[in-house]
């Protein structure tokens, strides 16, 4: 008897971008932040990915202040009810801070004790507690795409991909137990390393890198995101040489 497919968990991924002050010859200014996940992790172990993760129950709690597009607008972009869309935006902000120390809230540098980040990762505090009087900056994010894991996968996610420019006076780090290394890459550079076998990239990551590599800088990426039509992408899981691989599938 065939079991029913696992229901996909809502998740958010943030494509964090910046303009390099002095790009090398042949590269555009645009860079993206990528992390190589710990090899033994249950999902995407050893893969190089953007920061992100599943929606947590705490992401459904209201935040004190919200600047930018409202949940209804986000819901229309991603095809979700407003409440879930709001939780996805909050998950994106929370995961970005947990995984690389960048807080899409308030203005200027983030001068929070490192223990606050540790407590957030351990779920002993919440994003709402962390923000305090800082507004959540939904205006710093743009909707990019939506990917849904194939039904045959044991772990499934319905993932909202968002782009965000690195806020002024902040920088991303590698202080997370989920990654063994993290740094800024030019999109074409990461794809070259993937093609050479030096990086492992899942299909959504490969596709997103190719898409943003069409733009010269952050301003162009953010402007381009405004005009994207977002429909759920359903890649197909196929067996190739004894290995499960994702292939481009339906957009519906």
N, C-alpha and C positions, 0 to 999 in steps of 0.2 A: 504493500500500500504506500503510495507516494504522500509524503507529508506536505502540508501547506507551506508556501514560502514564508520566510521570516518577514515580519512587518518592518519596513525600514525605519531606523531612528532618525529624527530630525537632527541635522548637524550644520555647522557653519565653518567655512574655511576663509581665511583672509589672505589675499594676495597683497602683501605689504610692498610698496614701491618707493623708490627715491631717485633723484637725479645725482649721479656721480659728479663731483666738482671738476674732475679732470679725467674724462674717459680716455682709455688708450686708443691709439689709431685703429680705425676700422670698427669701433664700437660706438653705439649711441650713448647718450647720457643715462638712459633708463637702466635701473637695476631692480632686482627682486630678491626678497629675503627667503632663503630655503634652509630647511633643517633635515639632516639625515637621522631617521628614527633608529632607536635601539633595535638590534637585529632580532631579539627574542620577543618583541611585542606581538600581541595576538593579531593586531590589524596593521598591515603595511610595515611590518618589521623590516628594517634595512633599507626602506625606501626613502628617497629624498622628497620632501613635501613642503607645502605651505603650512603655516601655523593654523590650528583649528581643532575642533572636536565636537562631541555630541552636546545637544542641549541638556542642561542640568535642571532639575526641578526649581532650583533657585532662580533660574533665568525667567521664570514666569512671574516673579515678584516685581512690582512696579519700582522704578527708580525715581528719586525725588525730582530730577529735572532732565528734560530731553530736548536737545536742540537738533533741528533738521527734519527731514521727511517723517511724517507720523506713521504709526503702524498700518493704517489703512493703505497708505501709499506703498509701503514695503510689501504688503500683502498682494497688492495689484501687480507689482513687479515680479514676485516669485510665484504667484498663484496659490497663496496660502491665506487662511483666515487671519485677520489683523492680530489676534492674540499670539498665534504661532509665529507670525512674522516679527513681532516685537521680541519674542523670546530668541529668535534666530539672531537678531541684531545684538541683543545683550550677550548671547553666547559668543558672537564674534568678538565683541569688546573684551569679554572676560578671558577667552582663550588666548587672544593676542597678548594680553598682559601676563597671563600665566606662563606662556611659552617663550616669550621674548622680551618681556618687561616694557613693552610699549603700551601706553594707556591712551585710548581714544576718548579722552574726557578732559574737560577744562581747557586751559591754555598754558603754554610754557612747559618748563621741565617738571618731572615727577619726582618729588622728594619724599617718597614713602619708605619707611624702614623695610629691609628685605624680609623681615618676619611677616609683614602683611601679605606679601606674595606667597610665602610658604603656607600661611593660614588659608589663603584662598584656594591654593592647589589641594590642600588637605580637606577642604569643605568645612573648615571650622569658622569661616566667615563667608560673606557673600559679596557679590559685586555691589549691591545696594549699600552694604556697610562700608565697603572700600571707597565708594564714590563720595559719601558724605554729602557736602554741598556742591561738589563738582557736577556739572551737567554731563550726561552721556552725549557724545558728539556724533549723532547719527549723520550729521552733515558731512563728516569726514569719510563716510563710506559710500560706495556705489555698488549696485547690484551688477553682477557679471554673468553668471550662469547657474544652472541647477542640474546636478548629476544624481542619478538614482542607481544604486548597486543592483546588479542582475538578480532575479528571483532565486536562482540556484545557489547563490552565495550563502554561507552560514551566518555571516555578519553583513547586515545591510544598512545602508545609510541613504537618506534623502538630503543631499548636501547643497546648501546655498553657498555659492562662491561670490565673495565680495572683494572689491579692491579698495585700498586705502593708502594715501600718501603718508609717509613717515612724518609725524608732527615735528615742527621746529623745536629745537632744544631737547630732542629725545633721540635715542639710538636703540637698536635691537641687539640683544645679547643671546648667548647660548646657555643661560643658567636654567636648564630644565632637565629633569631626569629622563624625559622621553626622547631626547636626541643626544647623539654622540658628538655632533658638530653642527655648526650653523654659521652661515655667512651670506653676504650679498653677492649676487651673480648678475651679469648681463644675461638676459634671456637666451640669446643665441649661444653664449658661452656654455650655459647649462645644457642646452640641447646638443651641442658638440660633444660634451663629456658623456652625455647619455648615449649618443651614437657610437662613441668609442668604447662603451661598456664601463666607463668609470663611475657613472651614476645610474641608479635604478629609479625610474620614473613611472608612475602609474599613468594610464591613459588620460584622466582628467588633468593631471599636472602637465604632461606633454602638450596636450591641446591648448591649455591656458597659456603656457609659455610661448607657443607659436603665435597665438592670438595677440598677446601684448607686445611681442617682438615686432609687430607691424607698426608700432607707434614709436616716435623718437624720444619722448620724455613723459614725465608724469602728467603734465597738463593735458597732453593729447590722449593719454589713456583714460583719464577721468572724463574728458569731454566725449570720448568715444563710448564710454560705458552708458552715458545718458541715452544713447540712441540704439542700444542693443535690444532686440526682441528676445525675451527669455522664455524658453519652453523646456520642459523636462527632457533631459537626455538619458536614454536607456541603453547603455552599452551592452554588448553580448559577451557572455563568458564561453570561450571555446577551448578545447584541448588541442594543444599544438606541441608535438614532440614530447608528450607526457607531462606538459606544464599547462596550467590554466592561464589563459591570457584574455585580456579585455580587448574587444574589437569595437569600432564605432558602430552604434546601433541606431535605433529610432529616435527621432525628436518628435515628441507629441505634446 
